[in-house]
Amino acid sequence: MDELNLRPAARQDRSGVPCLPSSVGLRFNSPSEDGHSLQAEGAALRRQLLEWWERHGRHDIPWKRLPDGRPPAPGEALDPYPVYVAEVMLQQTQLAVVLPYWRRWMERLPVLEALAGADEHDVLLLWQGLGYYARARRLRLGAIQLLEGRAERQSGLWPRTVEGWLALPGIGRSTAGSIVASAFDLPAPILDGNVARVLSRLIAHPGPPKRQQARFWWLSESLLDPQRPRAFNQALMDLGATICTPRRPACGSCPWQDHCAAYAAGDPGRFPVKDTARAVPFQVIGVGVVRDEGGRVLIDQRLPEGLLGGLWEFPGGKQEPGEPIAATIRRELREELAIEVEVGEELITLEHAYSHKRLRFVVHLCRWRSGEPQPLASQQVRWVEPTELASYPFPAANARIIAALQDRIAAG
Ligand code: SF4
């Protein structure tokens, strides 16, 4: 029998959210009311979580260890630079995906000065495939800002407060807290998606956590172990990543099972309660892989702003309603590059989902006919040999276009 079913079935309110029996789980209805319950149970929650983490946590994360591979002692500082890089990479991206990128980054840019002095092109190339490229640009700008502000900073090169880190581009409160706790073992709470999920289940919060950020921050801060903040935050993240997972939380292995209101309600998967899903817009993009008589390929560099700012891509744009895709490509290339092309056969069609939209790229091989390419809607345009494409940073979807082009060239 499923362990969750051993609990009495919870009643449900009109919105379908379970109402808990009054004797079960933590009561966190407001910070003032929650305070009483936390005082009574906080110590047990900390102890149980840390005991679980000592045995089952992820202890091999490289930026959480000293250069000789040892774990730091409580209060012992770590080099903030590897932590800073890792925490920015971890925004929107899972640990397993980040690890190889972080290792490659630390080989090429091992210290803050190397990052600050690096060309943006090389930084974007190192980031290629991680997505959300604004993070890479801001990381580089942050390195420059840290070095420039060193003289005025009392703590030297590295800020030791959440406020100090918040002054850097692309650093929000949770990233700042995670860096301060990880690098210096100072008490700073975190509230990323994993942590919000665990806490919303712990208290069976009846609404989306995003709508009550203050309460969740208060909860994360109140639970934080002031003696071992680095270990506690890591334990909380590890619990969310390995036990209290989004779809099938392993409550039977959870150190907080006895305190968890969502578990007591018998349906932890219902938490966190989600906002009503919005329809994600869908667009078709016509893309031209334009080649000249010598076989060179035309690429352009996006403007610096936005999600993919500064990356290179094959030119193209949105299909208008009722417009044939070949006409879309011809029109876009005329409008954005001032060139005329002959649209040839389809090279590849692929779909790519962002959090806010879904795109279908219909890619055609094109022959350049006339007009000197001009960057009318980009930073610059360039004719390159197909073998040179690998030395330019492209968004993930374009990497598949390059692979299809190389296959087509290899096949003659
Ligand atoms: S008991 Fe289950 S739902 Fe509650 S915190 Fe643990 S894993 Fe998450």
Boltz pocket constraint, residues with backbone or C-beta under 6 A from the ligand:
constraints:
  - pocket:
      binder: B
      contacts: [[A, 198], [A, 201], [A, 202], [A, 243], [A, 244], [A, 245], [A, 249], [A, 250], [A, 251], [A, 254], [A, 255], [A, 256], [A, 257], [A, 260], [A, 261], [A, 262], [A, 263], [A, 268]]
      max_distance: 6.0
